[in-house]
Amino acid sequence: IEQAPVAIHPEPDLVRPALDIAVQSGRTLYDSLYIALAIRLGVPAVTADARLRNALRGSQWEQHVRWVEDVP
């Protein structure tokens, strides 16, 4: 684990977009931070959280979330 490439992303830059996602989607700020980071990085957030995935279906954030079993 110590040799894994870990990148740290400053949380303050993600709070505002994550808060917008949380308020509009009814999800927690914690969950929304992952979505905000995925958007910023231009990659999908991979999740095994069915409630998160279902809550974002049909929303503008749905495209930023992938179900863990759908990832090759």
Phi, psi and omega in degrees: 000322182297337181265356179292141178286107182249130177248136178258131181245124183303122182296321183305326180289341183259346187297312182299308179297324179293321178296320177299315178298315182299313182294316184285332183258347183076017178264167179287158175298322179304308179297319184292333176298323178295319180293316179299320179293317178301317178298313181299321182277348180073030179230158177282149171275127180263129184222152170248012180270098183299324180295319178295311180301313182293323180294331183267354178299133179080000180262173178292348181260353182306320182294346182263005182235134176239138175288137186304324181285347180268356181268125181295000000 
